[in-house]
Amino acid sequence: MSAANEDLERVLHREGIELASIQKRAFAFVIDEVLLSFLLIVAMWDSFGEVSNTQEMILLTNQYLFEYMLIKIAYQTFFVAQYGATLGKMAQKIRVIESGTIAKPSLASSLNRAVFRVISEMFFYLGFLWGMMDPMRQAWHDKTARTLVVNA
């Protein structure tokens, strides 16, 4: 473990802050994805009614992929900057903090985290896999934004 990680662990221990488990983070991820997918379905309900087969459904959803990614970025940025947690994280009683300040992430940090989270998803979720093996449980989006996910 690096000296920086050891220093950070000391600060977390001193403040009584515990890293969130991979399981809690995974459940929060699923909750957020289900909520956002539901919103997409509601927004596109009329268009889905005109689809007659699976191939047309795939083509329709692919047409709105960029907009869906923007919605995901806006959702993640807003909730993390405003509350320190998305709805899924709130349900799991976990939150995001900046590793340097141990405070709620700034708007810039939240935006950085949201953008790199979507990029990680586009690369077969490799950034999330990285987080499972990282001693501080930091996925790529946590590394770039200098954030940690901790128990609330």
N, C-alpha and C positions, 0 to 999 in steps of 0.2 A: 504494500500500500504506500502511496506517495506521502510526502510530508504534508502537502496541502490537504489531502484527505484526512490525515491524522489530526491536523489542526481543526478541520471542519467537524470531525467526529467529537473532539473535545468540546467545541462550542455547543454542538447539539446536546451532548450529555449534560453540560453545565446548565443549559436552558430547559432541560427536561423534554426535549423534542426527539421523537422517534421516527425513523424513516417508515413510510407506508410500505406494506407488503406488496409483492408482485400480484398476489391474488386480489387485493383491494383495488389496485390500479387496473387490473384486467376487468373486473366487474364494473368499475367506473367507465372504462372505455366502452364496454358493451352497452351500458345504459345510455351514454351520450350518442353512440352510433344508432341505436334504436330510435331515440328521440328525433335525431336529425333525419333519419330515413323516413320516419312517420311524417315529418313536416314536408319532405320532398313529395311523398305520395299524396298528401292533401293538396299541395300546390299544383300537382300535375294530374289531379283526379280526372278532369275532363279529357285530357289527352290519353290517359290510360284506357278510358272507355272506348276510344276509337281504335285501339290496338286489337288485332285479331289473332296474332300468334306470338310465340316466344321471340322469334327473330325481330319482329317489329318492336317488341317491348325493349329488347336490348338496344336497338338502334335509337329508340326514343330516349332512353336513359343516358346513352352516350352523348346525345346532343346537348344535354344539360350538365355534363360532367364538370366543365369549368365553373359554371355557376354554383354547383354543389360544393366544389372545393372552396370557393369564395365564402359560401355560407358557413362552412366548417371553420374557416379561418376567422371570420367575424364572430362566430359563437365562442370559440376558444379564447380569442383575444378579449372580448367583452367580459365574459364571466371570470376569467383569471385576473384581469386587471381590476375589475370592480369588486369581486368577492374573494379572490384568491382560490377559487375552485369553480369547476363546471357543475352542472346539476348532478351528473354522475358521481363526481368527487364528493359533493355535498351528501349524497345518499350513502356513500361509503365512509363518510366522516374522515376524509383526507383533504389536504389542501396543498397548494403550491407556494413555495417561498423562494426568495432570492438567496442564494447561498452566501453572498457577501454581507447582506444586511439582516437576514433572517426575517424579513418583512414581506408583505404581499408584493408581488412583482409589479414593476412600473408598466405603463402602457407599451413602451418600446420593447421591453423584455417579454411581455405577454404576446405581442405581435410576432416577435422573433420566434418564440416558442411555437406559436400556432402555425406559422409558415413552415418551419422545419419539421413539425409534426406531420403535415400533409406530404412534404417531400419524403419523409421516412415511409409513409404509407405507400407512396408511388414506387419505392424501391423494395417492394415485397416485405415491408414491415421490419427491415433489417435493423433500423434504429431502435425499435422496441425490443428486439432480440438482444441487442447490445446492452440495453438497460437491465435485462435479466441476469447478465453476467457481470455487470459493473458492481464494484464493491459499494458504491453510494447509490446504486439502482438508478443511475441517470441514463435515460435514453438520449439519442442524438439531440432531440429538441430541448432536453434539459441541459445538455452540455453547452449548446450554442447560446442558450438564454441564461446560463449560469443559475439554474433553478434546481430545487429538490422537491420531491413530493413526500409529505410527512403526514402523520396522524394529526387530526384536528384537535 
